[in-house]
Amino acid sequence: MITARKGDPVVCSKGHVNGCLQKDIAETDVIGPKDFGLNEAATTITSAGDGHLCSYAQCGERITKLHKGAYQIQTAHGWLGHLEP
């Protein structure tokens, strides 16, 4: 089941747009780095290197989580992507 469409925004929980999806994505898909694009001026990598944070007005909300090479991303539809335990 497709949960988000190509072109849908990647957002933080406060609604700041930080990028967009590069393909249709279902809730349980494994998401790679080429499946979404981020505005580098609006995001920062976490200090642990395990995802990205929104940097609009020093927001700091997490927008991606990285684990074992796969991402979860925050969209207007909620968190998408499957991470292996």
N, CA, C and O atoms as a Maestro MAE file, in Angstrom:
{
 s_m_m2io_version
 :::
 2.0.0
}

f_m_ct {
 s_m_title
 :::
 protein
 m_atom[340] {
  # First column is atom index #
  i_m_mmod_type
  r_m_x_coord
  r_m_y_coord
  r_m_z_coord
  i_m_residue_number
  s_m_chain_name
  s_m_pdb_residue_name
  s_m_pdb_atom_name
  i_m_atomic_number
  :::
  1 25 0.845 -1.184 0.000 1 A "MET " " N  " 7
  2 3 0.000 0.000 0.000 1 A "MET " " CA " 6
  3 2 0.891 1.248 0.000 1 A "MET " " C  " 6
  4 15 1.747 1.398 0.872 1 A "MET " " O  " 8
  5 25 0.694 2.127 -0.960 2 A "ILE " " N  " 7
  6 3 1.453 3.377 -1.049 2 A "ILE " " CA " 6
  7 2 0.925 4.338 0.015 2 A "ILE " " C  " 6
  8 15 -0.274 4.610 0.078 2 A "ILE " " O  " 8
  9 25 1.824 4.843 0.841 3 A "THR " " N  " 7
  10 3 1.453 5.756 1.905 3 A "THR " " CA " 6
  11 2 1.796 7.199 1.544 3 A "THR " " C  " 6
  12 15 1.091 8.127 1.941 3 A "THR " " O  " 8
  13 25 2.877 7.384 0.794 4 A "ALA " " N  " 7
  14 3 3.305 8.724 0.384 4 A "ALA " " CA " 6
  15 2 3.773 8.666 -1.069 4 A "ALA " " C  " 6
  16 15 4.318 7.658 -1.517 4 A "ALA " " O  " 8
  17 25 3.560 9.729 -1.776 5 A "ARG " " N  " 7
  18 3 3.867 9.793 -3.203 5 A "ARG " " CA " 6
  19 2 5.141 10.580 -3.488 5 A "ARG " " C  " 6
  20 15 5.552 11.444 -2.713 5 A "ARG " " O  " 8
  21 25 5.750 10.253 -4.624 6 A "LYS " " N  " 7
  22 3 6.896 11.010 -5.102 6 A "LYS " " CA " 6
  23 2 6.526 12.485 -5.106 6 A "LYS " " C  " 6
  24 15 5.459 12.859 -5.594 6 A "LYS " " O  " 8
  25 25 7.405 13.324 -4.563 7 A "GLY " " N  " 7
  26 3 7.149 14.764 -4.496 7 A "GLY " " CA " 6
  27 2 6.561 15.224 -3.172 7 A "GLY " " C  " 6
  28 15 6.597 16.415 -2.865 7 A "GLY " " O  " 8
  29 25 6.007 14.277 -2.363 8 A "ASP " " N  " 7
  30 3 5.494 14.657 -1.046 8 A "ASP " " CA " 6
  31 2 6.643 15.190 -0.198 8 A "ASP " " C  " 6
  32 15 7.774 14.725 -0.336 8 A "ASP " " O  " 8
  33 25 6.372 16.163 0.683 9 A "PRO " " N  " 7
  34 3 7.447 16.764 1.471 9 A "PRO " " CA " 6
  35 2 7.927 15.884 2.625 9 A "PRO " " C  " 6
  36 15 7.161 15.114 3.205 9 A "PRO " " O  " 8
  37 25 9.213 16.022 2.939 10 A "VAL " " N  " 7
  38 3 9.795 15.501 4.177 10 A "VAL " " CA " 6
  39 2 9.701 16.665 5.155 10 A "VAL " " C  " 6
  40 15 10.199 17.756 4.877 10 A "VAL " " O  " 8
  41 25 9.059 16.434 6.306 11 A "VAL " " N  " 7
  42 3 8.801 17.514 7.261 11 A "VAL " " CA " 6
  43 2 9.226 17.112 8.668 11 A "VAL " " C  " 6
  44 15 9.359 15.928 8.978 11 A "VAL " " O  " 8
  45 25 9.436 18.113 9.508 12 A "CYS " " N  " 7
  46 3 9.639 17.830 10.928 12 A "CYS " " CA " 6
  47 2 8.269 17.826 11.598 12 A "CYS " " C  " 6
  48 15 7.261 18.129 10.960 12 A "CYS " " O  " 8
  49 25 8.235 17.486 12.876 13 A "SER " " N  " 7
  50 3 6.953 17.415 13.582 13 A "SER " " CA " 6
  51 2 6.284 18.782 13.744 13 A "SER " " C  " 6
  52 15 5.095 18.863 14.055 13 A "SER " " O  " 8
  53 25 7.053 19.860 13.529 14 A "LYS " " N  " 7
  54 3 6.480 21.208 13.601 14 A "LYS " " CA " 6
  55 2 5.991 21.693 12.243 14 A "LYS " " C  " 6
  56 15 5.445 22.791 12.135 14 A "LYS " " O  " 8
  57 25 6.186 20.874 11.199 15 A "GLY " " N  " 7
  58 3 5.676 21.209 9.879 15 A "GLY " " CA " 6
  59 2 6.649 21.898 8.945 15 A "GLY " " C  " 6
  60 15 6.267 22.264 7.833 15 A "GLY " " O  " 8
  61 25 7.899 22.090 9.357 16 A "HIS " " N  " 7
  62 3 8.884 22.706 8.456 16 A "HIS " " CA " 6
  63 2 9.229 21.725 7.337 16 A "HIS " " C  " 6
  64 15 9.541 20.563 7.600 16 A "HIS " " O  " 8
  65 25 9.172 22.189 6.105 17 A "VAL " " N  " 7
  66 3 9.507 21.343 4.954 17 A "VAL " " CA " 6
  67 2 11.023 21.311 4.793 17 A "VAL " " C  " 6
  68 15 11.673 22.352 4.693 17 A "VAL " " O  " 8
  69 25 11.581 20.083 4.769 18 A "ASN " " N  " 7
  70 3 13.031 19.912 4.710 18 A "ASN " " CA " 6
  71 2 13.496 19.207 3.447 18 A "ASN " " C  " 6
  72 15 14.702 19.056 3.249 18 A "ASN " " O  " 8
  73 25 12.595 18.775 2.596 19 A "GLY " " N  " 7
  74 3 12.958 18.053 1.383 19 A "GLY " " CA " 6
  75 2 11.737 17.388 0.795 19 A "GLY " " C  " 6
  76 15 10.606 17.735 1.136 19 A "GLY " " O  " 8
  77 25 11.965 16.417 -0.101 20 A "CYS " " N  " 7
  78 3 10.830 15.718 -0.708 20 A "CYS " " CA " 6
  79 2 11.212 14.287 -1.073 20 A "CYS " " C  " 6
  80 15 12.388 13.938 -1.181 20 A "CYS " " O  " 8
  81 25 10.177 13.475 -1.257 21 A "LEU " " N  " 7
  82 3 10.365 12.082 -1.645 21 A "LEU " " CA " 6
  83 2 10.703 11.996 -3.126 21 A "LEU " " C  " 6
  84 15 10.172 12.756 -3.936 21 A "LEU " " O  " 8
  85 25 11.577 11.079 -3.472 22 A "GLN " " N  " 7
  86 3 11.980 10.880 -4.859 22 A "GLN " " CA " 6
  87 2 11.242 9.712 -5.508 22 A "GLN " " C  " 6
  88 15 11.413 9.456 -6.700 22 A "GLN " " O  " 8
  89 25 10.407 8.990 -4.717 23 A "LYS " " N  " 7
  90 3 9.619 7.877 -5.244 23 A "LYS " " CA " 6
  91 2 8.438 7.643 -4.328 23 A "LYS " " C  " 6
  92 15 8.408 8.159 -3.210 23 A "LYS " " O  " 8
  93 25 7.458 6.866 -4.788 24 A "ASP " " N  " 7
  94 3 6.349 6.453 -3.937 24 A "ASP " " CA " 6
  95 2 6.892 5.534 -2.844 24 A "ASP " " C  " 6
  96 15 7.752 4.694 -3.108 24 A "ASP " " O  " 8
  97 25 6.392 5.693 -1.621 25 A "ILE " " N  " 7
  98 3 6.887 4.910 -0.493 25 A "ILE " " CA " 6
  99 2 5.719 4.411 0.347 25 A "ILE " " C  " 6
  100 15 4.786 5.156 0.647 25 A "ILE " " O  " 8
  101 25 5.789 3.128 0.721 26 A "ALA " " N  " 7
  102 3 4.817 2.542 1.636 26 A "ALA " " CA " 6
  103 2 5.395 2.571 3.046 26 A "ALA " " C  " 6
  104 15 6.603 2.719 3.229 26 A "ALA " " O  " 8
  105 25 4.529 2.430 4.028 27 A "GLU " " N  " 7
  106 3 4.930 2.548 5.429 27 A "GLU " " CA " 6
  107 2 6.057 1.592 5.810 27 A "GLU " " C  " 6
  108 15 6.920 1.949 6.613 27 A "GLU " " O  " 8
  109 25 6.064 0.396 5.251 28 A "THR " " N  " 7
  110 3 7.053 -0.613 5.652 28 A "THR " " CA " 6
  111 2 8.184 -0.801 4.643 28 A "THR " " C  " 6
  112 15 8.960 -1.746 4.783 28 A "THR " " O  " 8
  113 25 8.309 0.060 3.631 29 A "ASP " " N  " 7
  114 3 9.409 -0.037 2.666 29 A "ASP " " CA " 6
  115 2 10.751 0.212 3.348 29 A "ASP " " C  " 6
  116 15 10.839 0.947 4.332 29 A "ASP " " O  " 8
  117 25 11.789 -0.412 2.808 30 A "VAL " " N  " 7
  118 3 13.154 -0.086 3.211 30 A "VAL " " CA " 6
  119 2 13.566 1.112 2.361 30 A "VAL " " C  " 6
  120 15 13.525 1.046 1.132 30 A "VAL " " O  " 8
  121 25 13.958 2.196 3.002 31 A "ILE " " N  " 7
  122 3 14.243 3.459 2.320 31 A "ILE " " CA " 6
  123 2 15.742 3.699 2.296 31 A "ILE " " C  " 6
  124 15 16.408 3.649 3.330 31 A "ILE " " O  " 8
  125 25 16.264 3.958 1.112 32 A "GLY " " N  " 7
  126 3 17.678 4.262 0.939 32 A "GLY " " CA " 6
  127 2 17.893 5.752 0.756 32 A "GLY " " C  " 6
  128 15 16.924 6.501 0.638 32 A "GLY " " O  " 8
  129 25 19.147 6.200 0.729 33 A "PRO " " N  " 7
  130 3 19.435 7.630 0.638 33 A "PRO " " CA " 6
  131 2 19.009 8.268 -0.678 33 A "PRO " " C  " 6
  132 15 18.868 9.490 -0.736 33 A "PRO " " O  " 8
  133 25 18.801 7.492 -1.729 34 A "LYS " " N  " 7
  134 3 18.377 8.056 -3.014 34 A "LYS " " CA " 6
  135 2 16.856 8.141 -3.138 34 A "LYS " " C  " 6
  136 15 16.348 8.624 -4.150 34 A "LYS " " O  " 8
  137 25 16.124 7.678 -2.122 35 A "ASP " " N  " 7
  138 3 14.663 7.669 -2.157 35 A "ASP " " CA " 6
  139 2 14.044 8.979 -1.688 35 A "ASP " " C  " 6
  140 15 12.835 9.180 -1.808 35 A "ASP " " O  " 8
  141 25 14.877 9.872 -1.153 36 A "PHE " " N  " 7
  142 3 14.390 11.180 -0.709 36 A "PHE " " CA " 6
  143 2 15.508 12.197 -0.877 36 A "PHE " " C  " 6
  144 15 16.688 11.845 -0.882 36 A "PHE " " O  " 8
  145 25 15.128 13.451 -1.014 37 A "GLY " " N  " 7
  146 3 16.105 14.531 -1.116 37 A "GLY " " CA " 6
  147 2 15.862 15.526 -0.001 37 A "GLY " " C  " 6
  148 15 14.717 15.824 0.338 37 A "GLY " " O  " 8
  149 25 16.938 16.039 0.570 38 A "LEU " " N  " 7
  150 3 16.829 17.020 1.642 38 A "LEU " " CA " 6
  151 2 17.458 18.328 1.220 38 A "LEU " " C  " 6
  152 15 18.429 18.344 0.464 38 A "LEU " " O  " 8
  153 25 16.910 19.416 1.705 39 A "ASN " " N  " 7
  154 3 17.477 20.738 1.510 39 A "ASN " " CA " 6
  155 2 18.635 20.861 2.500 39 A "ASN " " C  " 6
  156 15 18.407 21.024 3.698 39 A "ASN " " O  " 8
  157 25 19.860 20.787 2.015 40 A "GLU " " N  " 7
  158 3 21.028 20.774 2.904 40 A "GLU " " CA " 6
  159 2 21.126 22.019 3.771 40 A "GLU " " C  " 6
  160 15 21.693 21.965 4.862 40 A "GLU " " O  " 8
  161 25 20.589 23.132 3.308 41 A "ALA " " N  " 7
  162 3 20.626 24.360 4.102 41 A "ALA " " CA " 6
  163 2 19.636 24.298 5.263 41 A "ALA " " C  " 6
  164 15 19.752 25.070 6.214 41 A "ALA " " O  " 8
  165 25 18.665 23.388 5.194 42 A "ALA " " N  " 7
  166 3 17.614 23.309 6.208 42 A "ALA " " CA " 6
  167 2 17.771 22.114 7.133 42 A "ALA " " C  " 6
  168 15 16.931 21.899 8.007 42 A "ALA " " O  " 8
  169 25 18.841 21.325 6.957 43 A "THR " " N  " 7
  170 3 19.010 20.134 7.775 43 A "THR " " CA " 6
  171 2 20.442 20.019 8.273 43 A "THR " " C  " 6
  172 15 21.369 20.575 7.684 43 A "THR " " O  " 8
  173 25 20.605 19.290 9.367 44 A "THR " " N  " 7
  174 3 21.926 18.956 9.873 44 A "THR " " CA " 6
  175 2 21.952 17.469 10.207 44 A "THR " " C  " 6
  176 15 20.920 16.881 10.531 44 A "THR " " O  " 8
  177 25 23.122 16.869 10.127 45 A "ILE " " N  " 7
  178 3 23.277 15.469 10.500 45 A "ILE " " CA " 6
  179 2 23.394 15.403 12.017 45 A "ILE " " C  " 6
  180 15 24.042 16.253 12.628 45 A "ILE " " O  " 8
  181 25 22.777 14.406 12.624 46 A "THR " " N  " 7
  182 3 22.864 14.264 14.075 46 A "THR " " CA " 6
  183 2 24.321 14.059 14.492 46 A "THR " " C  " 6
  184 15 25.142 13.594 13.702 46 A "THR " " O  " 8
  185 25 24.626 14.404 15.719 47 A "SER " " N  " 7
  186 3 26.007 14.264 16.211 47 A "SER " " CA " 6
  187 2 26.460 12.812 16.191 47 A "SER " " C  " 6
  188 15 27.654 12.547 16.049 47 A "SER " " O  " 8
  189 25 25.534 11.863 16.329 48 A "ALA " " N  " 7
  190 3 25.872 10.439 16.280 48 A "ALA " " CA " 6
  191 2 25.911 9.909 14.845 48 A "ALA " " C  " 6
  192 15 26.291 8.761 14.617 48 A "ALA " " O  " 8
  193 25 25.518 10.746 13.876 49 A "GLY " " N  " 7
  194 3 25.520 10.322 12.478 49 A "GLY " " CA " 6
  195 2 24.406 9.355 12.142 49 A "GLY " " C  " 6
  196 15 24.490 8.632 11.149 49 A "GLY " " O  " 8
  197 25 23.350 9.332 12.965 50 A "ASP " " N  " 7
  198 3 22.275 8.361 12.763 50 A "ASP " " CA " 6
  199 2 20.985 8.976 12.229 50 A "ASP " " C  " 6
  200 15 19.896 8.459 12.474 50 A "ASP " " O  " 8
  201 25 21.114 10.081 11.501 51 A "GLY " " N  " 7
  202 3 19.943 10.710 10.902 51 A "GLY " " CA " 6
  203 2 20.148 12.199 10.695 51 A "GLY " " C  " 6
  204 15 21.267 12.708 10.755 51 A "GLY " " O  " 8
  205 25 19.032 12.892 10.447 52 A "HIS " " N  " 7
  206 3 19.058 14.325 10.163 52 A "HIS " " CA " 6
  207 2 18.088 15.048 11.086 52 A "HIS " " C  " 6
  208 15 17.085 14.494 11.535 52 A "HIS " " O  " 8
  209 25 18.426 16.310 11.354 53 A "LEU " " N  " 7
  210 3 17.588 17.181 12.169 53 A "LEU " " CA " 6
  211 2 17.181 18.398 11.355 53 A "LEU " " C  " 6
  212 15 17.920 18.842 10.476 53 A "LEU " " O  " 8
  213 25 16.005 18.933 11.651 54 A "CYS " " N  " 7
  214 3 15.550 20.176 11.039 54 A "CYS " " CA " 6
  215 2 16.354 21.324 11.646 54 A "CYS " " C  " 6
  216 15 16.501 21.399 12.866 54 A "CYS " " O  " 8
  217 25 16.869 22.209 10.812 55 A "SER " " N  " 7
  218 3 17.625 23.348 11.345 55 A "SER " " CA " 6
  219 2 16.970 24.688 11.030 55 A "SER " " C  " 6
  220 15 17.605 25.733 11.163 55 A "SER " " O  " 8
  221 25 15.686 24.665 10.607 56 A "TYR " " N  " 7
  222 3 14.961 25.925 10.437 56 A "TYR " " CA " 6
  223 2 14.824 26.594 11.801 56 A "TYR " " C  " 6
  224 15 14.321 25.986 12.745 56 A "TYR " " O  " 8
  225 25 15.261 27.814 11.901 57 A "ALA " " N  " 7
  226 3 15.139 28.598 13.131 57 A "ALA " " CA " 6
  227 2 15.575 27.780 14.351 57 A "ALA " " C  " 6
  228 15 14.950 27.859 15.409 57 A "ALA " " O  " 8
  229 25 16.646 26.995 14.202 58 A "GLN " " N  " 7
  230 3 17.192 26.151 15.263 58 A "GLN " " CA " 6
  231 2 16.136 25.206 15.832 58 A "GLN " " C  " 6
  232 15 16.100 24.972 17.040 58 A "GLN " " O  " 8
  233 25 15.285 24.669 14.979 59 A "CYS " " N  " 7
  234 3 14.195 23.778 15.385 59 A "CYS " " CA " 6
  235 2 14.723 22.543 16.119 59 A "CYS " " C  " 6
  236 15 14.349 22.300 17.266 59 A "CYS " " O  " 8
  237 25 15.598 21.756 15.459 60 A "GLY " " N  " 7
  238 3 16.206 20.600 16.100 60 A "GLY " " CA " 6
  239 2 15.386 19.328 16.110 60 A "GLY " " C  " 6
  240 15 15.834 18.322 16.661 60 A "GLY " " O  " 8
  241 25 14.186 19.335 15.515 61 A "GLU " " N  " 7
  242 3 13.362 18.121 15.471 61 A "GLU " " CA " 6
  243 2 13.961 17.117 14.483 61 A "GLU " " C  " 6
  244 15 14.466 17.504 13.429 61 A "GLU " " O  " 8
  245 25 13.904 15.840 14.823 62 A "ARG " " N  " 7
  246 3 14.440 14.780 13.962 62 A "ARG " " CA " 6
  247 2 13.529 14.598 12.739 62 A "ARG " " C  " 6
  248 15 12.304 14.562 12.860 62 A "ARG " " O  " 8
  249 25 14.161 14.484 11.554 63 A "ILE " " N  " 7
  250 3 13.392 14.235 10.333 63 A "ILE " " CA " 6
  251 2 13.748 12.911 9.669 63 A "ILE " " C  " 6
  252 15 12.961 12.381 8.885 63 A "ILE " " O  " 8
  253 25 14.932 12.366 9.976 64 A "THR " " N  " 7
  254 3 15.276 11.026 9.487 64 A "THR " " CA " 6
  255 2 15.973 10.253 10.598 64 A "THR " " C  " 6
  256 15 16.613 10.828 11.478 64 A "THR " " O  " 8
  257 25 15.829 8.937 10.532 65 A "LYS " " N  " 7
  258 3 16.558 8.019 11.412 65 A "LYS " " CA " 6
  259 2 17.285 7.039 10.505 65 A "LYS " " C  " 6
  260 15 16.702 6.520 9.554 65 A "LYS " " O  " 8
  261 25 18.553 6.784 10.793 66 A "LEU " " N  " 7
  262 3 19.367 5.870 10.000 66 A "LEU " " CA " 6
  263 2 19.804 4.705 10.878 66 A "LEU " " C  " 6
  264 15 20.321 4.898 11.978 66 A "LEU " " O  " 8
  265 25 19.587 3.480 10.368 67 A "HIS " " N  " 7
  266 3 19.993 2.286 11.105 67 A "HIS " " CA " 6
  267 2 20.338 1.191 10.104 67 A "HIS " " C  " 6
  268 15 19.498 0.793 9.298 67 A "HIS " " O  " 8
  269 25 21.570 0.709 10.156 68 A "LYS " " N  " 7
  270 3 22.033 -0.368 9.276 68 A "LYS " " CA " 6
  271 2 21.801 -0.041 7.799 68 A "LYS " " C  " 6
  272 15 21.414 -0.916 7.024 68 A "LYS " " O  " 8
  273 25 22.034 1.210 7.409 69 A "GLY " " N  " 7
  274 3 21.935 1.610 6.014 69 A "GLY " " CA " 6
  275 2 20.540 1.917 5.504 69 A "GLY " " C  " 6
  276 15 20.381 2.273 4.336 69 A "GLY " " O  " 8
  277 25 19.517 1.789 6.353 70 A "ALA " " N  " 7
  278 3 18.143 2.091 5.956 70 A "ALA " " CA " 6
  279 2 17.637 3.293 6.753 70 A "ALA " " C  " 6
  280 15 18.066 3.531 7.882 70 A "ALA " " O  " 8
  281 25 16.730 4.036 6.154 71 A "TYR " " N  " 7
  282 3 16.193 5.242 6.779 71 A "TYR " " CA " 6
  283 2 14.722 5.086 7.138 71 A "TYR " " C  " 6
  284 15 13.986 4.335 6.497 71 A "TYR " " O  " 8
  285 25 14.309 5.806 8.170 72 A "GLN " " N  " 7
  286 3 12.923 6.161 8.406 72 A "GLN " " CA " 6
  287 2 12.873 7.658 8.170 72 A "GLN " " C  " 6
  288 15 13.803 8.378 8.534 72 A "GLN " " O  " 8
  289 25 11.796 8.130 7.564 73 A "ILE " " N  " 7
  290 3 11.676 9.559 7.300 73 A "ILE " " CA " 6
  291 2 10.333 10.071 7.794 73 A "ILE " " C  " 6
  292 15 9.326 9.364 7.751 73 A "ILE " " O  " 8
  293 25 10.337 11.312 8.264 74 A "GLN " " N  " 7
  294 3 9.124 11.959 8.756 74 A "GLN " " CA " 6
  295 2 8.451 12.674 7.591 74 A "GLN " " C  " 6
  296 15 9.080 13.481 6.906 74 A "GLN " " O  " 8
  297 25 7.183 12.382 7.367 75 A "THR " " N  " 7
  298 3 6.400 13.061 6.341 75 A "THR " " CA " 6
  299 2 5.114 13.564 6.977 75 A "THR " " C  " 6
  300 15 4.860 13.333 8.159 75 A "THR " " O  " 8
  301 25 4.314 14.247 6.189 76 A "ALA " " N  " 7
  302 3 3.006 14.690 6.678 76 A "ALA " " CA " 6
  303 2 2.119 13.495 7.022 76 A "ALA " " C  " 6
  304 15 1.133 13.643 7.745 76 A "ALA " " O  " 8
  305 25 2.462 12.313 6.507 77 A "HIS " " N  " 7
  306 3 1.702 11.083 6.770 77 A "HIS " " CA " 6
  307 2 2.225 10.350 7.997 77 A "HIS " " C  " 6
  308 15 1.683 9.307 8.362 77 A "HIS " " O  " 8
  309 25 3.268 10.873 8.642 78 A "GLY " " N  " 7
  310 3 3.896 10.221 9.785 78 A "GLY " " CA " 6
  311 2 5.242 9.634 9.373 78 A "GLY " " C  " 6
  312 15 5.761 9.937 8.299 78 A "GLY " " O  " 8
  313 25 5.796 8.796 10.237 79 A "TRP " " N  " 7
  314 3 7.080 8.153 9.951 79 A "TRP " " CA " 6
  315 2 6.886 7.023 8.972 79 A "TRP " " C  " 6
  316 15 5.978 6.206 9.129 79 A "TRP " " O  " 8
  317 25 7.744 6.969 7.949 80 A "LEU " " N  " 7
  318 3 7.697 5.915 6.938 80 A "LEU " " CA " 6
  319 2 9.033 5.197 6.902 80 A "LEU " " C  " 6
  320 15 10.073 5.791 7.187 80 A "LEU " " O  " 8
  321 25 9.005 3.936 6.555 81 A "GLY " " N  " 7
  322 3 10.227 3.159 6.379 81 A "GLY " " CA " 6
  323 2 10.402 2.133 7.486 81 A "GLY " " C  " 6
  324 15 10.045 2.356 8.643 81 A "GLY " " O  " 8
  325 25 10.961 1.009 7.089 82 A "HIS " " N  " 7
  326 3 11.179 -0.103 8.013 82 A "HIS " " CA " 6
  327 2 12.635 -0.173 8.426 82 A "HIS " " C  " 6
  328 15 13.525 -0.194 7.575 82 A "HIS " " O  " 8
  329 25 12.886 -0.210 9.727 83 A "LEU " " N  " 7
  330 3 14.243 -0.364 10.249 83 A "LEU " " CA " 6
  331 2 14.359 -1.729 10.915 83 A "LEU " " C  " 6
  332 15 13.534 -2.104 11.748 83 A "LEU " " O  " 8
  333 25 15.402 -2.466 10.530 84 A "GLU " " N  " 7
  334 3 15.657 -3.761 11.170 84 A "GLU " " CA " 6
  335 2 16.085 -3.535 12.623 84 A "GLU " " C  " 6
  336 15 16.808 -2.581 12.909 84 A "GLU " " O  " 8
  337 25 15.648 -4.402 13.543 85 A "PRO " " N  " 7
  338 3 16.042 -4.229 14.957 85 A "PRO " " CA " 6
  339 2 17.528 -4.484 15.160 85 A "PRO " " C  " 6
  340 15 18.025 -4.383 16.282 85 A "PRO " " O  " 8
  :::
 }
 m_bond[339] {
  # First column is bond index #
  i_m_from
  i_m_to
  i_m_order
  :::
  1 1 2 1
  2 2 3 1
  3 3 4 2
  4 3 5 1
  5 5 6 1
  6 6 7 1
  7 7 8 2
  8 7 9 1
  9 9 10 1
  10 10 11 1
  11 11 12 2
  12 11 13 1
  13 13 14 1
  14 14 15 1
  15 15 16 2
  16 15 17 1
  17 17 18 1
  18 18 19 1
  19 19 20 2
  20 19 21 1
  21 21 22 1
  22 22 23 1
  23 23 24 2
  24 23 25 1
  25 25 26 1
  26 26 27 1
  27 27 28 2
  28 27 29 1
  29 29 30 1
  30 30 31 1
  31 31 32 2
  32 31 33 1
  33 33 34 1
  34 34 35 1
  35 35 36 2
  36 35 37 1
  37 37 38 1
  38 38 39 1
  39 39 40 2
  40 39 41 1
  41 41 42 1
  42 42 43 1
  43 43 44 2
  44 43 45 1
  45 45 46 1
  46 46 47 1
  47 47 48 2
  48 47 49 1
  49 49 50 1
  50 50 51 1
  51 51 52 2
  52 51 53 1
  53 53 54 1
  54 54 55 1
  55 55 56 2
  56 55 57 1
  57 57 58 1
  58 58 59 1
  59 59 60 2
  60 59 61 1
  61 61 62 1
  62 62 63 1
  63 63 64 2
  64 63 65 1
  65 65 66 1
  66 66 67 1
  67 67 68 2
  68 67 69 1
  69 69 70 1
  70 70 71 1
  71 71 72 2
  72 71 73 1
  73 73 74 1
  74 74 75 1
  75 75 76 2
  76 75 77 1
  77 77 78 1
  78 78 79 1
  79 79 80 2
  80 79 81 1
  81 81 82 1
  82 82 83 1
  83 83 84 2
  84 83 85 1
  85 85 86 1
  86 86 87 1
  87 87 88 2
  88 87 89 1
  89 89 90 1
  90 90 91 1
  91 91 92 2
  92 91 93 1
  93 93 94 1
  94 94 95 1
  95 95 96 2
  96 95 97 1
  97 97 98 1
  98 98 99 1
  99 99 100 2
  100 99 101 1
  101 101 102 1
  102 102 103 1
  103 103 104 2
  104 103 105 1
  105 105 106 1
  106 106 107 1
  107 107 108 2
  108 107 109 1
  109 109 110 1
  110 110 111 1
  111 111 112 2
  112 111 113 1
  113 113 114 1
  114 114 115 1
  115 115 116 2
  116 115 117 1
  117 117 118 1
  118 118 119 1
  119 119 120 2
  120 119 121 1
  121 121 122 1
  122 122 123 1
  123 123 124 2
  124 123 125 1
  125 125 126 1
  126 126 127 1
  127 127 128 2
  128 127 129 1
  129 129 130 1
  130 130 131 1
  131 131 132 2
  132 131 133 1
  133 133 134 1
  134 134 135 1
  135 135 136 2
  136 135 137 1
  137 137 138 1
  138 138 139 1
  139 139 140 2
  140 139 141 1
  141 141 142 1
  142 142 143 1
  143 143 144 2
  144 143 145 1
  145 145 146 1
  146 146 147 1
  147 147 148 2
  148 147 149 1
  149 149 150 1
  150 150 151 1
  151 151 152 2
  152 151 153 1
  153 153 154 1
  154 154 155 1
  155 155 156 2
  156 155 157 1
  157 157 158 1
  158 158 159 1
  159 159 160 2
  160 159 161 1
  161 161 162 1
  162 162 163 1
  163 163 164 2
  164 163 165 1
  165 165 166 1
  166 166 167 1
  167 167 168 2
  168 167 169 1
  169 169 170 1
  170 170 171 1
  171 171 172 2
  172 171 173 1
  173 173 174 1
  174 174 175 1
  175 175 176 2
  176 175 177 1
  177 177 178 1
  178 178 179 1
  179 179 180 2
  180 179 181 1
  181 181 182 1
  182 182 183 1
  183 183 184 2
  184 183 185 1
  185 185 186 1
  186 186 187 1
  187 187 188 2
  188 187 189 1
  189 189 190 1
  190 190 191 1
  191 191 192 2
  192 191 193 1
  193 193 194 1
  194 194 195 1
  195 195 196 2
  196 195 197 1
  197 197 198 1
  198 198 199 1
  199 199 200 2
  200 199 201 1
  201 201 202 1
  202 202 203 1
  203 203 204 2
  204 203 205 1
  205 205 206 1
  206 206 207 1
  207 207 208 2
  208 207 209 1
  209 209 210 1
  210 210 211 1
  211 211 212 2
  212 211 213 1
  213 213 214 1
  214 214 215 1
  215 215 216 2
  216 215 217 1
  217 217 218 1
  218 218 219 1
  219 219 220 2
  220 219 221 1
  221 221 222 1
  222 222 223 1
  223 223 224 2
  224 223 225 1
  225 225 226 1
  226 226 227 1
  227 227 228 2
  228 227 229 1
  229 229 230 1
  230 230 231 1
  231 231 232 2
  232 231 233 1
  233 233 234 1
  234 234 235 1
  235 235 236 2
  236 235 237 1
  237 237 238 1
  238 238 239 1
  239 239 240 2
  240 239 241 1
  241 241 242 1
  242 242 243 1
  243 243 244 2
  244 243 245 1
  245 245 246 1
  246 246 247 1
  247 247 248 2
  248 247 249 1
  249 249 250 1
  250 250 251 1
  251 251 252 2
  252 251 253 1
  253 253 254 1
  254 254 255 1
  255 255 256 2
  256 255 257 1
  257 257 258 1
  258 258 259 1
  259 259 260 2
  260 259 261 1
  261 261 262 1
  262 262 263 1
  263 263 264 2
  264 263 265 1
  265 265 266 1
  266 266 267 1
  267 267 268 2
  268 267 269 1
  269 269 270 1
  270 270 271 1
  271 271 272 2
  272 271 273 1
  273 273 274 1
  274 274 275 1
  275 275 276 2
  276 275 277 1
  277 277 278 1
  278 278 279 1
  279 279 280 2
  280 279 281 1
  281 281 282 1
  282 282 283 1
  283 283 284 2
  284 283 285 1
  285 285 286 1
  286 286 287 1
  287 287 288 2
  288 287 289 1
  289 289 290 1
  290 290 291 1
  291 291 292 2
  292 291 293 1
  293 293 294 1
  294 294 295 1
  295 295 296 2
  296 295 297 1
  297 297 298 1
  298 298 299 1
  299 299 300 2
  300 299 301 1
  301 301 302 1
  302 302 303 1
  303 303 304 2
  304 303 305 1
  305 305 306 1
  306 306 307 1
  307 307 308 2
  308 307 309 1
  309 309 310 1
  310 310 311 1
  311 311 312 2
  312 311 313 1
  313 313 314 1
  314 314 315 1
  315 315 316 2
  316 315 317 1
  317 317 318 1
  318 318 319 1
  319 319 320 2
  320 319 321 1
  321 321 322 1
  322 322 323 1
  323 323 324 2
  324 323 325 1
  325 325 326 1
  326 326 327 1
  327 327 328 2
  328 327 329 1
  329 329 330 1
  330 330 331 1
  331 331 332 2
  332 331 333 1
  333 333 334 1
  334 334 335 1
  335 335 336 2
  336 335 337 1
  337 337 338 1
  338 338 339 1
  339 339 340 2
  :::
 }
}
